[in-house]
């Protein structure tokens, strides 16, 4: 490989690294954004409850969501028993 080829490869590696670092720095975990975590309504629904308790809360779309309280990363939140097929995207 000649000197010009080495410079092109080095430039390409540098650009790819900068793209990866900028995504990490902006908090995006990967394609489609980053981890958002449970909505505040799901956390509030489980206040004073225990793991496994059934609860209901009003979802982001204004619908009633039937859920079960589950703990993840030390936080208790309501996890829908029948999550929407589209993952909750509008």
Residue pairs with C-beta under 8 A, 6 or more apart in sequence:
1 9
23 30
27 34
28 34
29 35
38 75
38 77
38 78
38 79
39 59
39 60
41 57
41 58
41 59
41 60
41 78
42 57
42 65
42 67
42 77
42 78
42 79
43 75
43 76
43 77
43 78
44 57
45 55
45 56
45 57
45 67
45 69
45 77
45 78
46 53
46 55
46 69
46 76
46 77
46 78
49 55
49 69
49 76
50 69
51 69
51 70
51 71
51 76
52 68
52 69
52 70
53 68
53 69
54 66
54 67
54 68
54 69
54 81
55 66
55 67
55 68
55 69
55 78
56 64
56 65
56 66
56 67
57 64
57 65
57 67
57 78
58 64
58 65
59 65
59 80
59 88
60 88
61 90
65 78
65 80
66 80
66 81
66 82
67 78
67 79
67 80
67 81
68 78
68 79
68 81
69 76
69 77
69 78
69 79
70 76
70 77
70 78
70 79
71 77
